[in-house]
């Protein structure tokens, strides 16, 4: 064992960098040693066009006989820096190796194996004696070929497996379609997770066998050894999950409603895991993370005006304890809480016995992304083995209002990048109302599209969201949590006057559509797992104070109901086929239902002349289906895929002007970008410095 052994190792690494696989393989250590001694690398797997000098260099570094090998690593450096000089030939003292007798060859690898074991034992004793300092190692993980990591963190953070051997993440193609991928950290190529199209917020089972994730408004799990995903529960607008060693999954099913819920990892009924108090701003518990005891879990909660608190909950009770105010969720690793302050990743010591912090937080990484809004989930993960992963680009996060043609060509932008949830064009197309997360909370803002400057529309400290224009463009309806739950309000579109309460009760309510004649406002009520029903609120003068009426023409569990321009039909989402699809049904009579989408669809909108219905695929692809209303029937024509990249995680992130030839959408600032994931081994070692 001398410098020529290191040269052989150099050749093995160089070969694997080029070929994408090890030069020698073996199921056991003796098998691997035999392959090193007896087998040659498969030169055919080198990339086409590998230069002759580089192949020659590999042959010389991987020669079996050390006399045939390069004698100094400097020769390899010269060959790489000056290819024209060629690779040095062996000298006259380097005679060809004698061919071994088969029995001798068999014994040679046995002796080599014994030598390796003895050397390993000596090394172990040596390292136990010297106790070398643990080194922090930082590397970059690239996305699969022709894909980028999810721009803007719309689909939640990556997730390191508990054993630190694999990582799961969302990756997006040029067509805007996204899927979850698993990448082993031993260099094996990444593989897509079957059935994970549009998947968000992945998380691992404690034994690293299963991956949990959200897709199509459902919580699902998939066996990484193979097989299709299994649906566990409803999750219409999720914000993360965590899997305990006791077999319980705690997750956030709805960003805008209530607390966390828990369910057995084998399925069953979901029950409450946290009890949001009166100051929780309509819920917003999210991003759970189980602590090592498998009973307690961290989670974050948004509190008015826009404070993010990290709390700890328990499977044994609904009681919670506030740990700290932060800028994001928190995870536990290496005796510390990891969380964001603005875009800086912080580490703070945490006592598992007292469930409290006991020292100041220190920064460990900068410019880390956040997902969805400035007060939500950080794009980072950690394993129990000392691995840390995070995505940078925090200063560029947010969504940009962008005009597109039907082919997806960008035509221009509106305003600056912000954290938009819903956008809605006025009936005349001249004004835009949006809901925006900002430093003081979530409010409605309006844009005069001729000027492109935002004007704040709501001012109450409580959150306001889900804006909806009246048919005459004179007022805007919206939902707010001023009474502790989401109720319906209305305000003059020019921003003057007071904000009138339209309807309130003890349910959570969001406006869906205003009838073109102004006589009804359709809204949806929600429970902790999904849609609870569609209701029509009468708005005529003679019906003042009248209670809303249920809409039996729509099946239970429908969402996103939208009036047709003539007011006679409703486009809506139903999961009666076990997957969210777009349907059309009459507003005031039963029967006549037609299915619009066939491969999943959400968030429909009518073209203003009634000739098309637009909707999003689960992956964020904008679709357009031709429709023709004839008497009491709706004829469904061809469906065209327009373009992708529209976020499906928030509310309505797109709208269509009257002519149907342009689209205004809130998209990640740069759809073509995507920074590598930073992977840090032994990240806690950096705290000593």
C-alpha positions in Angstrom: 0.0 0.0 0.0 1.7 3.1 -1.3 0.9 6.2 -3.4 0.0 3.8 -6.3 -2.9 2.5 -4.2 -4.2 6.1 -4.0 -3.7 6.4 -7.8 -5.9 3.3 -8.2 -8.5 5.0 -6.0 -8.3 8.1 -8.0 -9.0 6.1 -11.2 -12.0 4.4 -9.6 -13.5 7.8 -8.6 -12.8 9.3 -12.1 -14.4 6.2 -13.8 -17.6 6.5 -11.6 -17.8 10.2 -12.4 -17.8 9.5 -16.1 -19.8 6.2 -16.2 -22.3 6.9 -13.5 -21.6 3.5 -11.9 -18.8 2.0 -9.9 -15.9 0.4 -11.7 -16.2 -2.7 -9.6 -19.2 -4.3 -7.9 -19.8 -7.0 -5.3 -22.6 -8.0 -3.0 -20.1 -8.6 -0.1 -16.7 -7.3 0.8 -14.9 -10.5 -0.5 -17.0 -10.4 -3.7 -15.9 -6.7 -4.2 -12.3 -7.5 -3.5 -12.4 -10.4 -6.0 -13.9 -8.1 -8.6 -11.1 -5.6 -8.0 -8.4 -8.3 -8.5 -9.9 -10.3 -11.3 -12.3 -8.1 -13.3 -11.8 -5.1 -15.6 -14.1 -2.2 -15.6 -16.8 -2.1 -18.4 -15.2 0.4 -20.7 -18.4 0.3 -23.0 -20.4 2.3 -20.5 -18.2 5.4 -20.8 -20.0 8.2 -22.5 -19.8 8.3 -26.3 -17.0 10.6 -27.4 -14.8 10.1 -24.3 -11.4 11.4 -25.4 -8.7 8.9 -26.1 -6.3 10.5 -23.6 -8.9 10.3 -20.9 -9.7 6.6 -21.5 -5.9 5.9 -21.6 -5.6 7.7 -18.3 -8.3 5.5 -16.8 -6.6 2.4 -18.0 -3.2 3.5 -16.5 -4.7 4.4 -13.1 -6.8 1.2 -12.9 -4.1 -1.2 -14.0 -4.0 -4.3 -11.8 -0.2 -4.4 -11.6 1.0 -1.4 -9.7 4.1 -1.5 -11.9 1.8 -0.8 -14.9 0.1 2.0 -13.1 1.0 5.7 -13.1 3.8 6.2 -10.6 2.8 9.6 -9.4 -0.5 11.5 -9.3 1.3 14.5 -10.9 1.3 12.6 -14.2 -2.5 12.4 -14.1 -2.7 16.2 -13.5 -0.4 16.9 -16.4 -2.5 14.6 -18.6 -5.7 16.4 -17.6 -4.3 19.9 -17.9 -2.4 19.2 -21.1 -4.2 16.5 -23.1 -1.9 17.1 -26.1 1.1 15.8 -24.1 -0.6 12.4 -23.8 -0.5 9.9 -21.0 3.0 8.7 -20.0 3.8 5.2 -21.2 5.2 2.7 -18.7 9.0 2.8 -18.3 11.4 0.0 -19.1 11.5 -1.0 -15.4 7.8 -1.6 -15.6 7.8 -5.1 -17.0 4.5 -6.8 -17.9 3.0 -8.7 -15.0 3.3 -12.5 -14.9 0.0 -14.3 -15.4 -1.0 -16.0 -12.3 -2.0 -19.7 -12.0 -5.8 -19.9 -11.4 -5.3 -21.3 -7.9 -2.8 -18.6 -7.1 -5.3 -16.0 -8.4 -8.1 -17.3 -6.2 -5.8 -17.2 -3.2 -4.6 -13.7 -4.1 -8.0 -12.1 -3.4 -8.4 -14.1 -0.2 -5.1 -12.7 1.0 -6.1 -9.2 -0.1 -9.3 -9.6 1.8 -7.5 -10.6 5.0 -5.0 -7.7 4.5 -7.9 -5.3 4.1 -9.6 -6.5 7.3 -6.3 -6.3 9.2 -5.7 -2.8 7.9 -9.3 -1.8 8.8 -8.8 -3.1 12.3 -5.6 -1.1 12.7 -7.3 2.0 11.3 -10.2 1.6 13.8 -7.8 1.4 16.7 -5.9 4.4 15.3 -9.0 6.6 15.0 -10.2 5.6 18.4 -6.9 6.7 19.8 -6.7 10.0 17.9 -10.4 10.9 17.7 -10.2 13.1 14.7 -12.4 16.2 14.5 -15.7 15.6 12.7 -15.6 17.5 9.4 -18.5 19.5 7.9 -18.9 18.5 4.3 -21.1 20.5 1.9 -22.2 19.3 -1.5 -24.9 20.1 -4.1 -27.7 17.9 -5.3 -28.8 18.5 -8.9 -32.3 17.8 -10.2 -33.0 15.0 -12.7 -32.1 15.6 -16.3 -34.2 18.3 -18.1 -36.0 19.1 -14.8 -35.7 21.8 -12.2 -36.4 21.8 -8.5 -39.8 23.2 -7.9 -39.4 27.0 -8.5 -40.5 29.2 -5.6 -41.0 26.3 -3.2 -44.7 25.9 -4.3 -44.8 22.2 -3.4 -43.1 22.3 -0.1 -39.6 21.4 1.1 -37.6 18.3 0.3 -37.4 15.5 2.9 -34.4 13.6 4.0 -35.1 10.0 5.1 -34.6 9.4 8.9 -31.6 7.1 8.2 -30.0 9.8 6.0 -29.7 7.5 2.9 -32.3 9.1 0.6 -34.0 12.3 -0.2 -37.4 13.0 -1.8 -38.2 16.2 -3.6 -40.5 17.7 -6.2 -39.1 18.4 -9.7 -40.7 20.3 -12.6 -40.3 20.0 -16.3 -40.5 22.7 -19.0 -44.2 21.8 -19.5 -44.9 22.8 -15.9 -45.7 19.3 -14.8 -44.3 18.3 -11.4 -43.7 15.0 -9.8 -42.0 13.6 -6.6 -38.6 11.9 -7.0 -36.5 9.8 -4.6 -32.7 10.1 -4.9 -30.4 7.7 -3.0 -27.4 9.6 -1.6 -25.0 6.8 -2.6 -24.9 8.0 -6.2 -27.7 5.8 -7.6 -29.8 7.8 -10.2 -33.1 9.3 -8.9 -36.4 7.6 -9.6 -39.9 9.1 -9.9 -42.5 8.1 -7.4 -45.4 6.4 -9.2 -48.7 8.3 -8.9 -47.1 11.4 -7.3 -47.9 13.8 -10.1 -48.5 17.2 -8.6 -47.4 15.9 -5.2 -46.5 18.3 -2.3 -45.0 18.2 1.1 -43.4 14.7 1.1 -42.4 13.1 4.4 -41.0 9.7 5.5 -42.1 6.9 7.7 -39.8 6.3 10.7 -38.3 3.1 9.0 -37.8 5.0 5.7 -39.9 2.4 3.9 -42.9 4.7 3.0 -43.2 8.2 1.7 -46.3 10.2 2.7 -47.4 13.1 0.5 -50.4 15.1 -0.7 -51.9 15.1 -4.2 -55.3 15.8 -5.7 -56.7 17.0 -2.3 -55.7 13.8 -0.6 -53.1 12.5 1.9 -51.4 9.5 0.4 -48.6 7.0 1.2 -46.5 4.9 -1.1 -44.2 1.9 -0.5 -40.8 2.8 -1.9 -40.2 -0.9 -2.7 -43.0 -0.6 -5.3 -46.7 -0.4 -5.7 -49.3 2.4 -6.2 -50.0 5.1 -3.7 -52.7 4.5 -1.1 -55.1 7.3 -0.1 -55.5 7.8 3.6 -57.5 11.0 4.1 -58.9 14.2 2.6 -56.5 17.2 2.5 -57.9 19.9 0.2 -55.2 22.5 0.9 -52.4 20.8 2.8 -49.4 22.2 4.6 -47.3 19.3 5.7 -47.3 16.0 7.6 -45.2 13.9 10.0 -45.1 10.2 10.8 -44.5 9.0 14.3 -42.8 5.8 15.5 -46.2 4.8 17.0 -47.7 4.6 13.5 -49.7 7.9 13.7 -49.6 10.6 11.0 -50.2 14.2 12.0 -50.9 16.5 9.2 -52.3 19.9 8.2 -55.3 19.2 5.8 -56.3 22.8 5.1 -54.2 25.9 5.1 -57.2 28.1 5.8 -59.1 26.1 8.4 -58.6 24.7 11.9 -55.7 22.9 13.4 -53.8 19.7 12.8 -55.4 16.3 12.6 -54.1 12.8 13.2 -54.8 9.5 11.6 -53.4 5.9 11.7 -50.8 5.3 9.0 -52.9 2.2 8.0 -56.0 4.5 7.5 -59.2 5.2 9.3 -60.9 8.3 10.6 -59.0 11.5 11.1 -59.4 13.2 14.5 -58.2 16.6 15.9 -54.6 16.7 17.0 -54.5 20.4 18.0 -57.2 22.8 19.3 -56.7 26.3 17.8 -57.6 29.0 20.3 -59.5 32.2 19.7 -56.3 34.1 18.7 -55.2 31.6 16.0 -56.5 33.7 13.1 -58.7 31.0 11.7 -56.4 28.1 12.3 -53.2 27.9 10.2 -51.5 25.2 12.3 -49.0 23.6 9.8 -45.7 21.7 9.2 -45.7 19.1 12.1 -42.4 17.4 13.0 -42.3 14.5 15.4 -39.7 14.6 18.2 -37.7 11.4 19.0 -40.1 10.1 21.6 -42.8 9.6 18.9 -45.5 11.3 21.1 -44.7 15.0 21.0 -44.5 17.0 17.8 -43.4 20.5 16.8 -45.6 22.6 14.6 -46.0 26.2 13.5 -49.0 28.5 13.7 -49.8 31.9 12.2 -51.1 34.3 14.8 -52.3 37.9 14.3 -51.1 40.2 12.9 -48.7 37.9 11.2 -46.5 36.3 13.9 -45.3 32.8 13.4 -45.0 30.7 16.6 -43.4 27.3 17.0 -45.4 25.1 19.4 -45.2 21.6 20.7 -48.2 19.3 20.8 -48.8 15.8 22.0 -50.7 12.7 20.7 -51.9 12.1 24.3 -53.8 15.4 24.5 -54.8 18.5 22.5 -52.7 20.7 24.8 -50.0 22.7 23.2 -47.0 24.7 24.5 -45.5 27.7 22.8 -41.7 27.3 22.2 -40.6 30.4 20.3 -41.6 33.1 17.8 -39.8 32.5 14.5 -40.1 33.2 10.8 -41.1 29.7 9.8 -41.7 26.1 11.0 -39.1 24.2 12.9 -37.5 20.8 12.8 -35.4 19.0 15.4 -32.0 17.6 14.7 -28.8 17.1 16.7 -30.2 18.5 19.9 -31.4 21.7 18.2 -34.3 23.4 16.6 -33.8 24.5 13.0 -36.0 27.4 11.8 -35.9 30.5 9.6 -35.6 34.2 10.6 -36.5 35.9 7.4 -34.3 33.9 5.0 -31.5 32.9 7.5 -31.5 29.3 8.8 -31.0 29.3 12.6 -30.1 26.6 15.1 -31.1 26.8 18.7 -30.4 24.3 21.5 -33.6 22.4 22.6 -34.1 20.3 25.7 -36.2 17.2 25.0 -37.0 16.7 28.7 -38.3 20.2 29.4 -39.4 20.8 25.8 -37.9 24.2 25.8 -35.0 26.2 24.4 -32.0 26.8 26.6 -29.7 29.1 24.7 -29.5 31.7 21.9 -30.0 30.7 18.3 -27.1 31.1 15.9 -27.2 31.4 12.0 -26.0 28.4 9.9 -27.1 29.3 6.4 -28.4 32.3 4.5 -30.8 33.0 1.6 -32.9 29.9 2.3 -36.2 29.7 0.5 -39.6 29.8 2.0 -42.6 28.0 0.6 -45.8 29.9 -0.5 -45.6 33.0 1.7 -43.3 34.9 3.9 -44.8 33.4 7.1 -45.0 29.7 6.4 -42.8 26.7 5.7 -39.0 26.9 5.2 -37.4 24.9 2.4 -35.1 22.8 4.6 -35.0 19.3 6.1 -32.7 17.3 8.5 -32.1 13.6 9.3 -31.3 11.9 12.6 -27.9 11.1 11.2 -26.6 14.7 11.0 -27.6 15.5 7.4 -29.1 18.9 6.5 -30.6 19.9 3.2 -31.9 23.2 2.1 -32.7 25.3 -1.0 -31.3 28.8 -1.5 -32.8 31.7 -3.4 -34.8 33.2 -0.5 -34.5 36.8 -1.9 -36.2 35.8 -5.1 -39.1 34.0 -3.6 -42.7 35.1 -4.2 -44.9 35.1 -7.3 -45.0 37.5 -10.2 -48.3 38.6 -11.9 -47.6 37.8 -15.5 -49.6 38.1 -18.7 -49.4 35.1 -21.1 -50.8 34.3 -24.5 -52.5 30.9 -24.9 -49.3 29.3 -25.8 -47.6 30.3 -22.6 -45.5 33.2 -24.0 -45.0 35.9 -21.4 -46.4 39.2 -22.6 -45.6 41.4 -19.6 -45.9 41.7 -15.9 -48.0 43.6 -13.3 -46.3 45.1 -10.2 -43.5 43.4 -8.2 -43.3 39.8 -7.0 -45.4 39.2 -3.9 -47.0 36.3 -2.1 -50.3 36.1 -3.9 -53.1 33.7 -2.9 -56.1 34.7 -5.1 -56.4 37.0 -8.1 -59.6 38.2 -9.7 -60.2 40.5 -12.7 -63.0 43.1 -12.6 -65.9 42.5 -15.1 -64.5 45.3 -17.3 -61.0 43.9 -17.1 -59.5 47.2 -15.9 -58.9 46.4 -12.3 -57.5 43.5 -10.4 -58.1 42.5 -6.8 -55.6 40.1 -5.1 -55.0 38.6 -1.7 -51.5 39.1 -0.5 -49.4 37.9 2.5 -47.3 40.7 3.8 -45.4 41.8 6.9 -48.6 42.8 8.7 -50.9 39.9 7.8 -53.0 38.9 4.8 -55.1 41.6 3.1 -56.7 42.5 -0.2 -55.1 44.9 -2.6 -56.3 46.3 -5.9 -54.4 47.2 -9.1 -55.4 49.7 -11.7 -54.0 47.7 -14.6 -53.2 50.8 -16.6 -50.8 51.9 -13.9 -49.8 48.6 -12.3 -49.5 49.9 -8.8 -51.1 48.2 -5.8 -53.5 50.0 -3.4 -54.4 48.4 -0.1 -58.1 47.5 0.1 -58.6 45.9 3.5 -57.0 47.1 6.8 -58.4 44.9 9.6 -55.6 43.0 11.5 -57.5 39.7 10.8 -56.8 37.9 7.6 -58.9 38.6 4.5 -58.9 36.3 1.4 -61.0 34.9 -1.5 -62.0 38.2 -3.2 -65.0 38.2 -5.6 -66.3 41.0 -7.8 -70.0 41.8 -8.0 -71.4 41.5 -11.5 -71.7 45.3 -11.9 -68.1 45.8 -10.6 -69.2 48.1 -7.8 -68.3 46.0 -4.8 -66.0 43.2 -3.8 -67.1 40.3 -1.6 -64.4 38.4 0.5 -63.9 36.2 3.5 -62.3 37.3 6.8 -61.7 35.8 10.3 -62.7 38.8 12.3 -65.1 36.8 14.4 -62.8 33.8 14.9 -64.0 32.0 11.8 -64.2 32.8 8.1 -67.3 34.9 7.4 -68.6 36.8 4.3 -68.0 40.6 3.9 -68.5 43.2 1.2 -66.9 46.6 0.5 -67.3 49.2 -2.2 -64.8 48.5 -5.0 -63.4 52.1 -4.9 -62.2 51.4 -1.3 -64.6 53.9 0.3 -67.1 53.2 3.1 -67.2 50.5 5.7 -66.9 46.7 5.2 -70.3 45.2 5.6 -70.9 41.8 7.1 -72.9 39.8 4.5 -73.3 36.6 6.5 -71.8 34.9 9.5 -72.4 31.7 11.5 -70.1 29.2 13.3 -69.0 27.5 10.1 -66.0 28.3 7.8 -67.2 29.9 4.6 -65.6 31.1 1.3 -67.3 32.9 -1.6 -67.2 30.9 -4.9 -69.3 32.9 -7.4 -71.7 35.8 -7.8 -74.7 35.2 -10.0 -74.6 37.4 -13.1 -77.9 39.0 -12.2 -76.6 39.8 -8.7 -79.4 37.9 -6.9 -77.3 35.1 -5.3 -73.8 34.6 -3.9 -72.7 31.0 -3.9 -70.3 30.0 -1.1 -68.8 26.8 0.2 -68.7 25.7 3.8 -65.8 23.5 5.0 -65.2 21.2 7.9 -61.7 19.9 8.9 -61.3 17.6 5.9 -63.0 19.0 2.9 -66.2 20.6 1.4 -69.2 20.5 3.7 -71.7 21.8 1.1 -72.5 24.6 -1.4 -75.0 27.3 -0.4 -76.7 30.2 -2.2 -77.1 33.4 -0.2 -80.0 35.6 -1.5 -79.0 39.2 -2.1 -82.2 40.8 -3.4 -83.7 43.7 -1.4 -86.8 41.7 -0.5 -84.6 38.8 0.8 -82.6 41.0 3.2 -81.7 38.9 6.2 -82.8 35.7 4.6 -80.8 32.6 5.5 -78.7 30.9 2.7 -80.3 28.0 0.9 -78.5 24.6 0.3 -77.9 23.6 -3.3 -79.2 20.0 -3.7 -78.4 20.1 -7.4 -74.7 19.7 -6.5 -73.4 16.5 -4.9 -71.8 16.6 -1.4 -68.1 17.5 -1.3 -68.2 19.9 -4.3 -65.9 22.9 -4.5 -65.1 25.9 -6.7 -68.6 26.4 -8.1 -68.6 29.1 -10.8 -71.7 30.6 -12.6 -71.8 30.5 -16.4 -72.1 34.0 -18.0 -75.9 33.5 -18.5 -76.3 32.4 -14.9 -78.1 29.1 -15.7 -75.2 26.7 -15.2 -72.5 26.0 -12.6 -69.0 24.6 -13.3 -67.7 22.9 -10.2 -65.3 20.2 -8.8 -66.5 16.9 -7.5 -64.6 13.8 -6.4 -67.5 11.3 -7.0 -65.1 9.4 -9.3 -62.5 9.2 -6.6 -60.6 12.0 -8.2 -61.3 15.7 -8.6 -62.9 16.4 -11.9 -64.6 19.4 -13.5 -68.4 19.1 -14.1 -71.2 21.4 -15.3 -74.7 21.2 -13.9 -77.8 23.5 -14.0 -78.1 26.0 -11.2 -81.8 25.8 -10.4 -82.9 22.3 -11.5 -81.6 18.7 -11.2 -80.2 16.7 -14.1 -78.2 17.6 -17.2 -74.8 17.2 -15.6 -71.8 16.9 -18.0 -68.2 16.0 -17.2 -65.6 18.5 -18.6 -62.2 17.1 -17.5 -61.1 13.5 -17.8 -57.6 13.4 -16.1 -58.2 15.5 -13.1 -59.2 19.1 -12.9 -59.5 22.0 -10.3 -60.4 25.6 -10.2 -62.6 26.1 -13.2 -63.4 29.5 -14.8 -65.8 30.3 -17.6 -64.7 32.3 -20.6 -66.7 35.6 -20.4 -68.7 34.7 -23.6 -69.5 31.2 -22.3 -67.7 29.4 -25.2 -64.9 27.7 -23.1 -64.3 26.5 -19.6 -60.7 26.8 -18.3 -59.3 24.8 -15.5 -56.0 23.6 -14.0 -54.7 20.0 -14.1 -53.4 18.7 -10.8 -49.9 19.5 -12.1 -50.7 23.2 -12.8 -51.3 22.8 -16.6 -53.9 25.3 -17.8 -56.6 23.5 -19.9 -59.4 24.9 -22.1 -62.5 22.9 -23.1 -64.9 24.1 -25.7 -68.5 24.2 -24.6 -71.8 25.1 -26.3 -75.0 25.9 -24.4 -78.0 24.9 -26.4 -81.4 25.2 -24.7 -81.3 22.9 -21.6 -78.1 21.1 -22.7 -74.4 21.7 -22.6 -72.4 20.3 -25.5 -68.7 19.5 -24.7 -66.1 19.9 -27.4 -62.3 19.5 -27.6 -60.0 20.1 -24.7 -56.6 21.7 -25.3 -53.6 22.0 -23.0 -52.4 25.6 -23.1 -49.4 25.9 -20.8 -48.1 24.9 -17.3 -46.4 26.4 -14.3 -49.5 27.9 -12.5 -49.5 27.2 -8.8 -52.2 24.9 -7.6 -51.3 25.3 -3.9 -53.1 28.5 -3.1 -56.4 29.8 -4.3 -57.3 31.0 -7.8 -53.8 32.0 -9.1 -55.1 32.8 -12.6 -57.9 34.7 -14.4 -59.0 35.1 -18.1 -60.0 38.4 -19.7 -63.2 38.7 -21.9 -61.6 37.6 -25.2 -60.1 34.5 -23.7 -56.9 35.0 -25.7 -54.7 36.1 -22.7 -54.1 34.8 -19.2 -53.1 36.6 -16.1 -51.3 34.2 -13.7 -49.3 34.4 -10.5 -46.2 32.3 -11.3 -42.8 31.8 -9.7 -40.5 34.7 -10.6 -38.3 32.6 -13.0 -39.9 29.3 -14.2 -36.7 28.2 -15.9 -34.5 28.5 -12.8 -34.0 26.3 -9.8 -31.0 26.3 -7.5 -29.4 23.0 -6.6 -30.3 21.5 -3.2 -27.4 22.1 -0.7 -26.6 19.0 1.3 -24.5 19.4 4.5 -23.0 16.4 6.3 -22.3 16.8 10.0 -23.8 20.2 9.9 -23.6 20.6 13.7 -19.7 20.6 13.4 -19.9 24.0 11.9 -21.5 25.4 15.1 -18.1 25.1 16.9 -16.6 27.6 14.4 
